[in-house]
Amino acid sequence: MSLRLPLFSSLLLLSLPAFAATQKVDLDYLVRFLPESNQAEVSITLEKGERVRSFDFNLGQDGRYSDFQADGQWSEQAPGRGIWQPAEGKSVLTYRVKIDKERQPGRYDARMTPDWALLRGDNLVPAAVLDQRDKTDLVARLQFELPKGWKSVETGWPRIGKNRFRIDNPQRKFDRPTGWILAGKLGTRRTRLGDTEVAISAPVGEGMRRMDIMTFLTFVWPQMQQVFPRDPDKLLIVGAGDPMWRGGLSAANSYYMHADRPLVSENGTSSLVHELVHVFGRIYGRDRSDWIAEGLAEYYAIELMRRAGGISEDRYQKIREQLIRWSKPVSSLRTDNASGPVTARAVLLLQELDREIRQKTKDKGNLSLDDVTRGLMRLDRVSTKDFIDITENVIGGPSKTLDTRLLR
């Protein structure tokens, strides 16, 4: 026996999904660089202001942000916090942000000159707690208006037009343009490695060895893919010379290297691969366990070059001897910020652990530290206890290597 619903009821049921559907709302960022004042002007345009109750921005304590103007209501109710309550309909927030940022006295991790700007998008648009209506999906795009004479802009996000990018981070409600941004008179090399679009970019005249970097990445990339089952859609590597900070700094889709950093240091490690491991692994420590992220990055900076044939066994043993000497004073790995000696000692521990895992899992298919690393990648943040638990799960029992005062 079939049951027929009245026509009105049938139409009502058909219309219900429309009411329950998620509403997509455009969120557009417009950035104008102002070299004469060492600032950028940022506009955030929300297509339907009524869909968002508020953005609670973390502005920090350094006075980097200023000149706020908003449709709706803007208020700074606590030190370092700014709250925007958008007006209904199309709603715009504009402000200015200082670009130059010293990481150490005289060394910058963000800088603007008359010809270029190098910075992290995290500082252009500060982090915010987003209070939005249910079933609202913000569709974010980033547009740049460049000063006269500036040729191009590069970010770690997919390009969707001239100086325009799509910002999409499925792990966050508030999509903002995180990662490294470089704009101005640039030189850029591009290639495709695996499923990843790679761009290596630096201001013209800054001495960045783009082709050297690209060749080295091509050499190491297959080994990286075997360890880390994650291929980013895009990877941007940026760099510049002094007075930029003389090191490497990673983000989820990009990283920075000082133009003078060698591809392989005299101690046998590679800052280029170290930062690439951070980008692929996205492993972050918690509970005084920074040794895990930094130790793994340095471990693979050596190990992947070894697997690719770039380090002989004799050279590998000499690298270990250097690590032993450097880390001799270290009595504990537990810290929120791993120093060079702590990282060196962590590498030695990880090398010993890899040998133990391989020896104890011969009957399981020769597992290794790679299997532990892939387990760690599934966690948002990793503690020493998490590391031990995952390792013991791979081994099938306790680890002698991890039973050490270094981890207590």
Contacts in CASP RR format, 6 or more apart in sequence:
PFRMAT RR
TARGET T0000
AUTHOR 0000-0000-0000
METHOD contacts of the structure
MODEL  1
MSLRLPLFSSLLLLSLPAFAATQKVDLDYLVRFLPESNQAEVSITLEKGE
RVRSFDFNLGQDGRYSDFQADGQWSEQAPGRGIWQPAEGKSVLTYRVKID
KERQPGRYDARMTPDWALLRGDNLVPAAVLDQRDKTDLVARLQFELPKGW
KSVETGWPRIGKNRFRIDNPQRKFDRPTGWILAGKLGTRRTRLGDTEVAI
SAPVGEGMRRMDIMTFLTFVWPQMQQVFPRDPDKLLIVGAGDPMWRGGLS
AANSYYMHADRPLVSENGTSSLVHELVHVFGRIYGRDRSDWIAEGLAEYY
AIELMRRAGGISEDRYQKIREQLIRWSKPVSSLRTDNASGPVTARAVLLL
QELDREIRQKTKDKGNLSLDDVTRGLMRLDRVSTKDFIDITENVIGGPSK
TLDTRLLR
5 13 0 8 1.000
20 135 0 8 1.000
21 135 0 8 1.000
22 135 0 8 1.000
22 136 0 8 1.000
22 137 0 8 1.000
23 48 0 8 1.000
23 51 0 8 1.000
23 135 0 8 1.000
23 136 0 8 1.000
23 137 0 8 1.000
24 137 0 8 1.000
24 138 0 8 1.000
24 139 0 8 1.000
25 46 0 8 1.000
25 47 0 8 1.000
25 48 0 8 1.000
25 49 0 8 1.000
25 51 0 8 1.000
25 52 0 8 1.000
25 136 0 8 1.000
25 137 0 8 1.000
25 138 0 8 1.000
25 139 0 8 1.000
26 45 0 8 1.000
26 46 0 8 1.000
26 47 0 8 1.000
26 138 0 8 1.000
26 139 0 8 1.000
26 141 0 8 1.000
27 44 0 8 1.000
27 45 0 8 1.000
27 46 0 8 1.000
27 47 0 8 1.000
27 138 0 8 1.000
27 139 0 8 1.000
27 140 0 8 1.000
27 141 0 8 1.000
27 175 0 8 1.000
28 43 0 8 1.000
28 44 0 8 1.000
28 45 0 8 1.000
28 47 0 8 1.000
28 140 0 8 1.000
28 141 0 8 1.000
28 142 0 8 1.000
28 143 0 8 1.000
29 42 0 8 1.000
29 43 0 8 1.000
29 44 0 8 1.000
29 45 0 8 1.000
29 124 0 8 1.000
29 125 0 8 1.000
29 140 0 8 1.000
29 141 0 8 1.000
29 142 0 8 1.000
29 143 0 8 1.000
29 167 0 8 1.000
29 176 0 8 1.000
29 177 0 8 1.000
30 42 0 8 1.000
30 43 0 8 1.000
30 45 0 8 1.000
30 143 0 8 1.000
30 144 0 8 1.000
30 145 0 8 1.000
31 40 0 8 1.000
31 41 0 8 1.000
31 42 0 8 1.000
31 124 0 8 1.000
31 142 0 8 1.000
31 143 0 8 1.000
31 144 0 8 1.000
31 145 0 8 1.000
32 40 0 8 1.000
32 41 0 8 1.000
32 42 0 8 1.000
32 144 0 8 1.000
32 145 0 8 1.000
33 40 0 8 1.000
33 99 0 8 1.000
33 112 0 8 1.000
33 117 0 8 1.000
33 144 0 8 1.000
33 145 0 8 1.000
33 146 0 8 1.000
33 147 0 8 1.000
33 150 0 8 1.000
33 183 0 8 1.000
34 40 0 8 1.000
34 41 0 8 1.000
34 96 0 8 1.000
34 147 0 8 1.000
35 112 0 8 1.000
35 113 0 8 1.000
35 114 0 8 1.000
35 117 0 8 1.000
35 147 0 8 1.000
37 96 0 8 1.000
38 98 0 8 1.000
38 99 0 8 1.000
38 100 0 8 1.000
38 112 0 8 1.000
39 96 0 8 1.000
39 97 0 8 1.000
39 98 0 8 1.000
39 99 0 8 1.000
40 96 0 8 1.000
40 97 0 8 1.000
40 99 0 8 1.000
40 117 0 8 1.000
40 124 0 8 1.000
41 94 0 8 1.000
41 95 0 8 1.000
41 96 0 8 1.000
42 94 0 8 1.000
42 95 0 8 1.000
42 96 0 8 1.000
42 97 0 8 1.000
42 124 0 8 1.000
42 125 0 8 1.000
43 92 0 8 1.000
43 93 0 8 1.000
43 94 0 8 1.000
44 92 0 8 1.000
44 93 0 8 1.000
44 94 0 8 1.000
44 125 0 8 1.000
45 90 0 8 1.000
45 91 0 8 1.000
45 92 0 8 1.000
46 52 0 8 1.000
46 86 0 8 1.000
46 90 0 8 1.000
46 91 0 8 1.000
46 92 0 8 1.000
47 89 0 8 1.000
47 90 0 8 1.000
48 88 0 8 1.000
48 89 0 8 1.000
48 90 0 8 1.000
49 86 0 8 1.000
49 87 0 8 1.000
49 88 0 8 1.000
49 89 0 8 1.000
49 90 0 8 1.000
49 91 0 8 1.000
50 86 0 8 1.000
50 88 0 8 1.000
50 89 0 8 1.000
50 133 0 8 1.000
51 132 0 8 1.000
51 133 0 8 1.000
51 136 0 8 1.000
52 86 0 8 1.000
52 130 0 8 1.000
52 131 0 8 1.000
52 132 0 8 1.000
52 133 0 8 1.000
52 136 0 8 1.000
52 138 0 8 1.000
53 85 0 8 1.000
53 131 0 8 1.000
53 132 0 8 1.000
53 133 0 8 1.000
54 83 0 8 1.000
54 84 0 8 1.000
54 85 0 8 1.000
54 86 0 8 1.000
54 130 0 8 1.000
54 131 0 8 1.000
55 83 0 8 1.000
55 84 0 8 1.000
55 86 0 8 1.000
55 93 0 8 1.000
55 128 0 8 1.000
55 129 0 8 1.000
55 130 0 8 1.000
55 131 0 8 1.000
55 174 0 8 1.000
56 81 0 8 1.000
56 82 0 8 1.000
56 83 0 8 1.000
56 128 0 8 1.000
56 129 0 8 1.000
56 130 0 8 1.000
56 131 0 8 1.000
57 81 0 8 1.000
57 82 0 8 1.000
57 83 0 8 1.000
57 84 0 8 1.000
57 126 0 8 1.000
57 127 0 8 1.000
57 128 0 8 1.000
58 80 0 8 1.000
58 81 0 8 1.000
58 126 0 8 1.000
58 127 0 8 1.000
58 128 0 8 1.000
59 65 0 8 1.000
59 76 0 8 1.000
59 80 0 8 1.000
59 81 0 8 1.000
59 82 0 8 1.000
59 126 0 8 1.000
60 80 0 8 1.000
60 126 0 8 1.000
61 79 0 8 1.000
61 80 0 8 1.000
63 98 0 8 1.000
64 97 0 8 1.000
64 98 0 8 1.000
64 101 0 8 1.000
64 123 0 8 1.000
65 95 0 8 1.000
65 96 0 8 1.000
65 97 0 8 1.000
65 98 0 8 1.000
65 126 0 8 1.000
66 95 0 8 1.000
66 96 0 8 1.000
66 97 0 8 1.000
66 98 0 8 1.000
67 94 0 8 1.000
67 95 0 8 1.000
67 96 0 8 1.000
68 74 0 8 1.000
68 93 0 8 1.000
68 94 0 8 1.000
68 95 0 8 1.000
69 93 0 8 1.000
69 94 0 8 1.000
69 95 0 8 1.000
70 84 0 8 1.000
70 86 0 8 1.000
70 91 0 8 1.000
70 92 0 8 1.000
70 93 0 8 1.000
70 94 0 8 1.000
71 86 0 8 1.000
71 87 0 8 1.000
71 90 0 8 1.000
71 91 0 8 1.000
71 92 0 8 1.000
71 93 0 8 1.000
72 84 0 8 1.000
72 85 0 8 1.000
72 86 0 8 1.000
72 87 0 8 1.000
72 91 0 8 1.000
73 83 0 8 1.000
73 84 0 8 1.000
73 85 0 8 1.000
74 82 0 8 1.000
74 83 0 8 1.000
74 84 0 8 1.000
74 85 0 8 1.000
74 93 0 8 1.000
75 82 0 8 1.000
75 83 0 8 1.000
76 82 0 8 1.000
76 83 0 8 1.000
77 83 0 8 1.000
84 93 0 8 1.000
86 93 0 8 1.000
97 123 0 8 1.000
97 124 0 8 1.000
99 110 0 8 1.000
99 111 0 8 1.000
99 112 0 8 1.000
99 117 0 8 1.000
99 119 0 8 1.000
99 123 0 8 1.000
100 108 0 8 1.000
100 110 0 8 1.000
100 111 0 8 1.000
100 112 0 8 1.000
101 108 0 8 1.000
101 109 0 8 1.000
101 110 0 8 1.000
101 111 0 8 1.000
101 119 0 8 1.000
101 123 0 8 1.000
102 108 0 8 1.000
102 109 0 8 1.000
103 109 0 8 1.000
103 245 0 8 1.000
104 245 0 8 1.000
106 243 0 8 1.000
107 243 0 8 1.000
107 244 0 8 1.000
107 245 0 8 1.000
107 246 0 8 1.000
108 243 0 8 1.000
108 244 0 8 1.000
108 245 0 8 1.000
109 120 0 8 1.000
109 244 0 8 1.000
109 245 0 8 1.000
109 249 0 8 1.000
109 256 0 8 1.000
110 118 0 8 1.000
110 119 0 8 1.000
110 120 0 8 1.000
110 123 0 8 1.000
111 117 0 8 1.000
111 118 0 8 1.000
111 119 0 8 1.000
111 240 0 8 1.000
111 243 0 8 1.000
111 244 0 8 1.000
112 118 0 8 1.000
112 119 0 8 1.000
113 203 0 8 1.000
115 150 0 8 1.000
115 184 0 8 1.000
115 185 0 8 1.000
115 203 0 8 1.000
115 204 0 8 1.000
116 150 0 8 1.000
116 182 0 8 1.000
116 183 0 8 1.000
116 184 0 8 1.000
116 185 0 8 1.000
116 186 0 8 1.000
116 203 0 8 1.000
116 240 0 8 1.000
117 181 0 8 1.000
117 182 0 8 1.000
117 183 0 8 1.000
117 184 0 8 1.000
118 180 0 8 1.000
118 181 0 8 1.000
118 182 0 8 1.000
118 203 0 8 1.000
118 238 0 8 1.000
118 239 0 8 1.000
118 240 0 8 1.000
118 244 0 8 1.000
118 256 0 8 1.000
119 180 0 8 1.000
119 181 0 8 1.000
120 178 0 8 1.000
120 179 0 8 1.000
120 180 0 8 1.000
120 181 0 8 1.000
120 251 0 8 1.000
121 155 0 8 1.000
121 176 0 8 1.000
121 177 0 8 1.000
121 178 0 8 1.000
121 179 0 8 1.000
121 180 0 8 1.000
121 181 0 8 1.000
122 176 0 8 1.000
122 178 0 8 1.000
122 179 0 8 1.000
122 251 0 8 1.000
124 177 0 8 1.000
124 181 0 8 1.000
125 176 0 8 1.000
125 177 0 8 1.000
127 174 0 8 1.000
127 176 0 8 1.000
128 174 0 8 1.000
128 176 0 8 1.000
130 173 0 8 1.000
130 174 0 8 1.000
132 138 0 8 1.000
132 173 0 8 1.000
138 173 0 8 1.000
138 174 0 8 1.000
138 175 0 8 1.000
140 166 0 8 1.000
140 167 0 8 1.000
140 168 0 8 1.000
140 175 0 8 1.000
140 176 0 8 1.000
140 177 0 8 1.000
141 160 0 8 1.000
141 164 0 8 1.000
141 165 0 8 1.000
141 166 0 8 1.000
141 167 0 8 1.000
142 155 0 8 1.000
142 157 0 8 1.000
142 164 0 8 1.000
142 165 0 8 1.000
142 166 0 8 1.000
142 167 0 8 1.000
142 177 0 8 1.000
143 163 0 8 1.000
143 164 0 8 1.000
143 165 0 8 1.000
144 153 0 8 1.000
144 163 0 8 1.000
144 164 0 8 1.000
144 183 0 8 1.000
145 163 0 8 1.000
146 152 0 8 1.000
146 153 0 8 1.000
146 163 0 8 1.000
146 183 0 8 1.000
146 184 0 8 1.000
147 184 0 8 1.000
149 184 0 8 1.000
149 185 0 8 1.000
150 183 0 8 1.000
150 184 0 8 1.000
150 185 0 8 1.000
151 184 0 8 1.000
151 185 0 8 1.000
151 186 0 8 1.000
152 163 0 8 1.000
152 183 0 8 1.000
152 184 0 8 1.000
152 186 0 8 1.000
152 188 0 8 1.000
153 163 0 8 1.000
153 181 0 8 1.000
153 182 0 8 1.000
153 183 0 8 1.000
153 184 0 8 1.000
154 181 0 8 1.000
154 182 0 8 1.000
154 183 0 8 1.000
154 186 0 8 1.000
154 188 0 8 1.000
154 199 0 8 1.000
154 201 0 8 1.000
154 236 0 8 1.000
154 238 0 8 1.000
155 165 0 8 1.000
155 177 0 8 1.000
155 179 0 8 1.000
155 180 0 8 1.000
155 181 0 8 1.000
155 236 0 8 1.000
155 254 0 8 1.000
156 165 0 8 1.000
156 179 0 8 1.000
156 180 0 8 1.000
156 199 0 8 1.000
156 234 0 8 1.000
156 235 0 8 1.000
156 236 0 8 1.000
156 253 0 8 1.000
156 254 0 8 1.000
157 165 0 8 1.000
157 166 0 8 1.000
157 167 0 8 1.000
157 168 0 8 1.000
157 177 0 8 1.000
157 234 0 8 1.000
157 253 0 8 1.000
158 165 0 8 1.000
158 166 0 8 1.000
158 233 0 8 1.000
158 234 0 8 1.000
159 165 0 8 1.000
160 166 0 8 1.000
165 177 0 8 1.000
167 175 0 8 1.000
167 176 0 8 1.000
167 177 0 8 1.000
168 175 0 8 1.000
169 175 0 8 1.000
169 178 0 8 1.000
169 252 0 8 1.000
178 251 0 8 1.000
178 252 0 8 1.000
178 253 0 8 1.000
179 251 0 8 1.000
179 252 0 8 1.000
179 253 0 8 1.000
179 254 0 8 1.000
180 236 0 8 1.000
180 238 0 8 1.000
180 251 0 8 1.000
180 254 0 8 1.000
180 255 0 8 1.000
180 256 0 8 1.000
182 201 0 8 1.000
182 202 0 8 1.000
182 203 0 8 1.000
182 236 0 8 1.000
182 238 0 8 1.000
182 239 0 8 1.000
184 203 0 8 1.000
185 203 0 8 1.000
185 204 0 8 1.000
186 201 0 8 1.000
186 202 0 8 1.000
186 203 0 8 1.000
186 204 0 8 1.000
187 201 0 8 1.000
187 202 0 8 1.000
187 203 0 8 1.000
187 204 0 8 1.000
187 210 0 8 1.000
188 199 0 8 1.000
188 200 0 8 1.000
188 201 0 8 1.000
188 210 0 8 1.000
189 199 0 8 1.000
189 200 0 8 1.000
189 201 0 8 1.000
189 210 0 8 1.000
189 211 0 8 1.000
189 213 0 8 1.000
189 214 0 8 1.000
190 197 0 8 1.000
190 198 0 8 1.000
190 199 0 8 1.000
190 200 0 8 1.000
191 198 0 8 1.000
191 214 0 8 1.000
191 218 0 8 1.000
192 198 0 8 1.000
193 217 0 8 1.000
193 218 0 8 1.000
193 221 0 8 1.000
194 221 0 8 1.000
194 225 0 8 1.000
194 231 0 8 1.000
195 231 0 8 1.000
195 233 0 8 1.000
196 231 0 8 1.000
196 232 0 8 1.000
196 233 0 8 1.000
196 234 0 8 1.000
196 235 0 8 1.000
197 233 0 8 1.000
197 234 0 8 1.000
197 235 0 8 1.000
198 214 0 8 1.000
198 217 0 8 1.000
198 234 0 8 1.000
198 235 0 8 1.000
198 236 0 8 1.000
198 237 0 8 1.000
199 234 0 8 1.000
199 235 0 8 1.000
199 236 0 8 1.000
199 237 0 8 1.000
200 208 0 8 1.000
200 210 0 8 1.000
200 213 0 8 1.000
200 214 0 8 1.000
200 236 0 8 1.000
200 237 0 8 1.000
201 208 0 8 1.000
201 210 0 8 1.000
201 236 0 8 1.000
201 237 0 8 1.000
201 238 0 8 1.000
201 239 0 8 1.000
202 208 0 8 1.000
202 210 0 8 1.000
202 238 0 8 1.000
202 239 0 8 1.000
202 240 0 8 1.000
202 259 0 8 1.000
203 240 0 8 1.000
206 239 0 8 1.000
206 240 0 8 1.000
206 241 0 8 1.000
206 259 0 8 1.000
207 241 0 8 1.000
207 259 0 8 1.000
208 239 0 8 1.000
208 240 0 8 1.000
208 241 0 8 1.000
208 259 0 8 1.000
209 259 0 8 1.000
209 263 0 8 1.000
212 263 0 8 1.000
213 237 0 8 1.000
213 257 0 8 1.000
213 263 0 8 1.000
213 272 0 8 1.000
216 263 0 8 1.000
216 270 0 8 1.000
216 272 0 8 1.000
217 272 0 8 1.000
217 276 0 8 1.000
219 308 0 8 1.000
219 310 0 8 1.000
220 273 0 8 1.000
220 276 0 8 1.000
220 304 0 8 1.000
220 305 0 8 1.000
220 308 0 8 1.000
222 308 0 8 1.000
223 304 0 8 1.000
223 307 0 8 1.000
223 308 0 8 1.000
224 273 0 8 1.000
224 276 0 8 1.000
224 277 0 8 1.000
224 280 0 8 1.000
224 300 0 8 1.000
224 304 0 8 1.000
225 231 0 8 1.000
226 370 0 8 1.000
227 280 0 8 1.000
227 300 0 8 1.000
227 304 0 8 1.000
227 370 0 8 1.000
227 373 0 8 1.000
227 374 0 8 1.000
228 277 0 8 1.000
228 280 0 8 1.000
228 281 0 8 1.000
228 373 0 8 1.000
228 374 0 8 1.000
228 377 0 8 1.000
229 374 0 8 1.000
229 377 0 8 1.000
230 280 0 8 1.000
230 281 0 8 1.000
230 282 0 8 1.000
230 377 0 8 1.000
232 252 0 8 1.000
232 253 0 8 1.000
232 279 0 8 1.000
232 280 0 8 1.000
234 253 0 8 1.000
235 253 0 8 1.000
235 254 0 8 1.000
235 279 0 8 1.000
236 253 0 8 1.000
236 254 0 8 1.000
236 255 0 8 1.000
237 254 0 8 1.000
237 255 0 8 1.000
237 256 0 8 1.000
237 257 0 8 1.000
238 254 0 8 1.000
238 255 0 8 1.000
238 256 0 8 1.000
238 257 0 8 1.000
239 256 0 8 1.000
239 257 0 8 1.000
239 258 0 8 1.000
239 259 0 8 1.000
240 258 0 8 1.000
240 259 0 8 1.000
241 258 0 8 1.000
241 259 0 8 1.000
241 260 0 8 1.000
242 260 0 8 1.000
244 256 0 8 1.000
244 258 0 8 1.000
244 259 0 8 1.000
245 256 0 8 1.000
245 258 0 8 1.000
246 258 0 8 1.000
246 260 0 8 1.000
246 261 0 8 1.000
247 256 0 8 1.000
247 257 0 8 1.000
247 258 0 8 1.000
247 261 0 8 1.000
247 271 0 8 1.000
248 255 0 8 1.000
248 256 0 8 1.000
248 257 0 8 1.000
248 258 0 8 1.000
248 261 0 8 1.000
248 271 0 8 1.000
248 274 0 8 1.000
248 275 0 8 1.000
249 255 0 8 1.000
249 256 0 8 1.000
249 275 0 8 1.000
250 256 0 8 1.000
250 275 0 8 1.000
250 276 0 8 1.000
250 278 0 8 1.000
250 279 0 8 1.000
251 279 0 8 1.000
252 279 0 8 1.000
252 282 0 8 1.000
253 279 0 8 1.000
254 279 0 8 1.000
255 275 0 8 1.000
255 276 0 8 1.000
255 278 0 8 1.000
255 279 0 8 1.000
257 271 0 8 1.000
257 272 0 8 1.000
257 275 0 8 1.000
261 271 0 8 1.000
261 272 0 8 1.000
262 271 0 8 1.000
263 270 0 8 1.000
263 272 0 8 1.000
264 270 0 8 1.000
264 305 0 8 1.000
265 271 0 8 1.000
267 319 0 8 1.000
267 322 0 8 1.000
268 302 0 8 1.000
268 305 0 8 1.000
268 311 0 8 1.000
268 315 0 8 1.000
268 319 0 8 1.000
268 322 0 8 1.000
269 298 0 8 1.000
269 301 0 8 1.000
269 302 0 8 1.000
269 319 0 8 1.000
270 301 0 8 1.000
270 302 0 8 1.000
270 305 0 8 1.000
271 301 0 8 1.000
273 300 0 8 1.000
273 301 0 8 1.000
273 304 0 8 1.000
273 305 0 8 1.000
274 297 0 8 1.000
274 298 0 8 1.000
274 300 0 8 1.000
274 301 0 8 1.000
275 297 0 8 1.000
277 296 0 8 1.000
277 297 0 8 1.000
277 300 0 8 1.000
277 301 0 8 1.000
277 304 0 8 1.000
278 293 0 8 1.000
278 297 0 8 1.000
281 373 0 8 1.000
281 377 0 8 1.000
282 377 0 8 1.000
283 292 0 8 1.000
283 293 0 8 1.000
283 296 0 8 1.000
283 373 0 8 1.000
283 376 0 8 1.000
283 377 0 8 1.000
283 379 0 8 1.000
283 382 0 8 1.000
284 293 0 8 1.000
284 380 0 8 1.000
284 381 0 8 1.000
284 382 0 8 1.000
285 292 0 8 1.000
285 293 0 8 1.000
285 381 0 8 1.000
285 382 0 8 1.000
285 383 0 8 1.000
286 381 0 8 1.000
286 382 0 8 1.000
286 383 0 8 1.000
287 383 0 8 1.000
287 384 0 8 1.000
287 385 0 8 1.000
288 334 0 8 1.000
288 335 0 8 1.000
288 336 0 8 1.000
288 384 0 8 1.000
289 334 0 8 1.000
289 382 0 8 1.000
289 383 0 8 1.000
289 384 0 8 1.000
289 387 0 8 1.000
290 335 0 8 1.000
290 336 0 8 1.000
290 337 0 8 1.000
290 338 0 8 1.000
291 333 0 8 1.000
291 334 0 8 1.000
291 335 0 8 1.000
291 338 0 8 1.000
291 342 0 8 1.000
291 343 0 8 1.000
291 346 0 8 1.000
291 384 0 8 1.000
292 346 0 8 1.000
292 376 0 8 1.000
292 382 0 8 1.000
292 384 0 8 1.000
292 387 0 8 1.000
293 338 0 8 1.000
293 382 0 8 1.000
294 338 0 8 1.000
294 342 0 8 1.000
294 343 0 8 1.000
294 346 0 8 1.000
295 338 0 8 1.000
295 343 0 8 1.000
295 346 0 8 1.000
295 347 0 8 1.000
295 350 0 8 1.000
296 350 0 8 1.000
296 373 0 8 1.000
296 376 0 8 1.000
298 343 0 8 1.000
298 344 0 8 1.000
298 346 0 8 1.000
298 347 0 8 1.000
299 346 0 8 1.000
299 347 0 8 1.000
299 350 0 8 1.000
299 351 0 8 1.000
299 369 0 8 1.000
302 311 0 8 1.000
302 316 0 8 1.000
302 319 0 8 1.000
302 347 0 8 1.000
305 311 0 8 1.000
306 316 0 8 1.000
311 319 0 8 1.000
320 348 0 8 1.000
320 351 0 8 1.000
323 344 0 8 1.000
323 345 0 8 1.000
323 347 0 8 1.000
323 348 0 8 1.000
324 348 0 8 1.000
326 340 0 8 1.000
326 341 0 8 1.000
326 344 0 8 1.000
327 341 0 8 1.000
327 342 0 8 1.000
327 344 0 8 1.000
327 345 0 8 1.000
327 348 0 8 1.000
328 341 0 8 1.000
329 341 0 8 1.000
330 341 0 8 1.000
330 342 0 8 1.000
330 344 0 8 1.000
330 345 0 8 1.000
330 406 0 8 1.000
331 405 0 8 1.000
331 406 0 8 1.000
332 405 0 8 1.000
332 406 0 8 1.000
332 407 0 8 1.000
332 408 0 8 1.000
333 342 0 8 1.000
333 345 0 8 1.000
333 346 0 8 1.000
333 349 0 8 1.000
333 384 0 8 1.000
333 406 0 8 1.000
333 407 0 8 1.000
334 384 0 8 1.000
334 407 0 8 1.000
334 408 0 8 1.000
335 342 0 8 1.000
338 346 0 8 1.000
345 406 0 8 1.000
349 401 0 8 1.000
349 402 0 8 1.000
349 404 0 8 1.000
349 406 0 8 1.000
350 369 0 8 1.000
352 401 0 8 1.000
353 369 0 8 1.000
353 372 0 8 1.000
353 391 0 8 1.000
353 399 0 8 1.000
353 401 0 8 1.000
353 402 0 8 1.000
354 368 0 8 1.000
354 369 0 8 1.000
356 395 0 8 1.000
356 399 0 8 1.000
356 400 0 8 1.000
356 401 0 8 1.000
357 367 0 8 1.000
357 368 0 8 1.000
357 369 0 8 1.000
357 371 0 8 1.000
357 372 0 8 1.000
357 391 0 8 1.000
357 394 0 8 1.000
357 395 0 8 1.000
357 399 0 8 1.000
358 366 0 8 1.000
358 367 0 8 1.000
358 368 0 8 1.000
360 395 0 8 1.000
360 396 0 8 1.000
361 367 0 8 1.000
361 368 0 8 1.000
361 394 0 8 1.000
361 395 0 8 1.000
367 394 0 8 1.000
367 395 0 8 1.000
371 394 0 8 1.000
372 387 0 8 1.000
372 390 0 8 1.000
372 391 0 8 1.000
372 394 0 8 1.000
375 390 0 8 1.000
376 382 0 8 1.000
376 386 0 8 1.000
376 387 0 8 1.000
376 390 0 8 1.000
379 386 0 8 1.000
384 407 0 8 1.000
387 402 0 8 1.000
388 399 0 8 1.000
388 402 0 8 1.000
388 407 0 8 1.000
391 399 0 8 1.000
391 402 0 8 1.000
392 398 0 8 1.000
392 399 0 8 1.000
END
